[in-house]
Amino acid sequence: MPTVICCHRYKMYNISPLSHDYVIGTLLFGVGVMLLALAKKDIMQFTYLPTLGRYTLGVYVSHILFTHLLDKYKFLYFNPFWAISYAIIIYILALLLTLLMSRNRCLMNFVL
């Protein structure tokens, strides 16, 4: 199925199949992390990370905003430190926005 979508994108819109971020490695990584989580259920039991799980939808939706805001710093992408800190910064900003939105009664339904 992904091959059909890639060929369709190339034929109709002249978009290369190699131009998108989701390749076969993404699928394998996702399955591997899922299997690891199923095998080691108690590994995250005593951390604060499971409490952040309820904010997943808000972080997922709001991270796009911060990705576009930080796009003007693309010249730093060649620095290995920036490549790692970029994802962490976007996650923290999206989490903070989601936490703020979850405290508002009207916006709570959008992020939780």
C-alpha positions as a Markdown table, in Angstrom:
| # | Residue | x | y | z |
|---|---|---|---|---|
| 1 | Met | 0.0 | 0.0 | 0.0 |
| 2 | Pro | 2.7 | 2.6 | 0.8 |
| 3 | Thr | 4.3 | 1.8 | -2.6 |
| 4 | Val | 1.1 | 2.6 | -4.3 |
| 5 | Ile | 0.8 | 5.9 | -2.4 |
| 6 | Cys | 4.4 | 6.9 | -3.2 |
| 7 | Cys | 4.0 | 6.1 | -6.9 |
| 8 | His | 0.7 | 8.0 | -7.0 |
| 9 | Arg | 2.4 | 11.1 | -5.4 |
| 10 | Tyr | 5.3 | 10.9 | -7.9 |
| 11 | Lys | 3.0 | 10.5 | -10.9 |
| 12 | Met | 0.4 | 13.1 | -10.0 |
| 13 | Tyr | 2.4 | 15.7 | -8.2 |
| 14 | Asn | 6.0 | 15.0 | -9.2 |
| 15 | Ile | 6.9 | 14.4 | -5.6 |
| 16 | Ser | 9.8 | 12.0 | -5.0 |
| 17 | Pro | 9.1 | 9.0 | -2.8 |
| 18 | Leu | 12.3 | 9.9 | -0.9 |
| 19 | Ser | 11.1 | 13.3 | 0.0 |
| 20 | His | 8.9 | 12.4 | 3.0 |
| 21 | Asp | 10.0 | 11.6 | 6.5 |
| 22 | Tyr | 8.2 | 8.3 | 7.0 |
| 23 | Val | 10.1 | 5.4 | 5.6 |
| 24 | Ile | 10.2 | 1.7 | 6.4 |
| 25 | Gly | 12.5 | 2.4 | 9.4 |
| 26 | Thr | 9.7 | 4.4 | 11.1 |
| 27 | Leu | 7.4 | 1.4 | 11.0 |
| 28 | Leu | 10.1 | -1.0 | 12.3 |
| 29 | Phe | 11.1 | 1.4 | 15.1 |
| 30 | Gly | 7.5 | 1.8 | 16.2 |
| 31 | Val | 6.9 | -1.9 | 16.3 |
| 32 | Gly | 10.2 | -2.4 | 18.2 |
| 33 | Val | 9.3 | 0.2 | 20.8 |
| 34 | Met | 5.8 | -1.3 | 21.2 |
| 35 | Leu | 7.3 | -4.8 | 21.7 |
| 36 | Leu | 9.8 | -3.5 | 24.2 |
| 37 | Ala | 7.0 | -1.7 | 26.2 |
| 38 | Leu | 5.0 | -4.9 | 26.2 |
| 39 | Ala | 7.9 | -7.0 | 27.4 |
| 40 | Lys | 9.1 | -4.6 | 30.1 |
| 41 | Lys | 5.9 | -3.4 | 31.7 |
| 42 | Asp | 7.5 | -2.4 | 35.0 |
| 43 | Ile | 10.4 | -0.4 | 33.6 |
| 44 | Met | 8.6 | 2.9 | 33.7 |
| 45 | Gln | 6.5 | 2.2 | 36.8 |
| 46 | Phe | 8.4 | 4.5 | 39.2 |
| 47 | Thr | 8.9 | 7.5 | 36.9 |
| 48 | Tyr | 6.8 | 10.6 | 36.2 |
| 49 | Leu | 6.6 | 9.7 | 32.4 |
| 50 | Pro | 3.3 | 7.7 | 32.7 |
| 51 | Thr | 1.6 | 10.8 | 34.1 |
| 52 | Leu | 2.5 | 12.7 | 31.0 |
| 53 | Gly | 0.6 | 10.1 | 28.8 |
| 54 | Arg | -2.7 | 11.9 | 29.2 |
| 55 | Tyr | -1.3 | 14.9 | 27.4 |
| 56 | Thr | -0.3 | 13.0 | 24.3 |
| 57 | Leu | -3.0 | 14.4 | 22.1 |
| 58 | Gly | -2.3 | 18.0 | 23.0 |
| 59 | Val | 1.5 | 17.6 | 22.5 |
| 60 | Tyr | 0.9 | 15.8 | 19.2 |
| 61 | Val | -1.3 | 18.6 | 17.8 |
| 62 | Ser | 0.6 | 21.6 | 19.2 |
| 63 | His | 4.1 | 20.5 | 18.3 |
| 64 | Ile | 3.5 | 21.6 | 14.7 |
| 65 | Leu | 3.2 | 25.2 | 15.9 |
| 66 | Phe | 6.6 | 25.1 | 17.5 |
| 67 | Thr | 8.1 | 23.2 | 14.6 |
| 68 | His | 7.1 | 26.1 | 12.3 |
| 69 | Leu | 8.4 | 28.7 | 14.7 |
| 70 | Leu | 11.8 | 27.1 | 15.0 |
| 71 | Asp | 12.2 | 26.6 | 11.2 |
| 72 | Lys | 14.0 | 29.8 | 10.9 |
| 73 | Tyr | 16.9 | 28.2 | 12.8 |
| 74 | Lys | 17.5 | 25.6 | 10.1 |
| 75 | Phe | 21.1 | 26.8 | 9.6 |
| 76 | Leu | 21.9 | 25.2 | 13.0 |
| 77 | Tyr | 20.8 | 21.7 | 11.8 |
| 78 | Phe | 24.3 | 20.8 | 10.9 |
| 79 | Asn | 25.3 | 20.9 | 14.5 |
| 80 | Pro | 24.8 | 17.5 | 16.2 |
| 81 | Phe | 23.9 | 19.2 | 19.5 |
| 82 | Trp | 21.1 | 21.2 | 17.8 |
| 83 | Ala | 19.7 | 18.0 | 16.1 |
| 84 | Ile | 19.2 | 16.4 | 19.6 |
| 85 | Ser | 18.1 | 19.5 | 21.4 |
| 86 | Tyr | 15.6 | 20.5 | 18.7 |
| 87 | Ala | 13.4 | 17.6 | 19.4 |
| 88 | Ile | 13.6 | 18.1 | 23.2 |
| 89 | Ile | 12.9 | 21.8 | 22.9 |
| 90 | Ile | 9.8 | 21.2 | 20.8 |
| 91 | Tyr | 8.5 | 18.5 | 23.1 |
| 92 | Ile | 8.9 | 20.8 | 26.2 |
| 93 | Leu | 7.3 | 23.7 | 24.5 |
| 94 | Ala | 4.4 | 21.6 | 23.3 |
| 95 | Leu | 4.0 | 20.0 | 26.7 |
| 96 | Leu | 3.9 | 23.4 | 28.4 |
| 97 | Leu | 1.3 | 24.7 | 26.0 |
| 98 | Thr | -0.8 | 21.6 | 26.6 |
| 99 | Leu | -0.5 | 22.0 | 30.4 |
| 100 | Leu | -1.6 | 25.6 | 30.1 |
| 101 | Met | -4.5 | 24.7 | 27.9 |
| 102 | Ser | -5.6 | 21.8 | 30.2 |
| 103 | Arg | -6.0 | 24.3 | 33.0 |
| 104 | Asn | -8.6 | 26.3 | 31.1 |
| 105 | Arg | -12.1 | 24.9 | 31.3 |
| 106 | Cys | -13.0 | 25.7 | 27.7 |
| 107 | Leu | -9.8 | 24.4 | 26.1 |
| 108 | Met | -9.5 | 21.3 | 28.3 |
| 109 | Asn | -11.6 | 19.2 | 26.0 |
| 110 | Phe | -9.2 | 19.9 | 23.1 |
| 111 | Val | -6.0 | 18.7 | 24.7 |
| 112 | Leu | -7.1 | 15.9 | 27.1 |
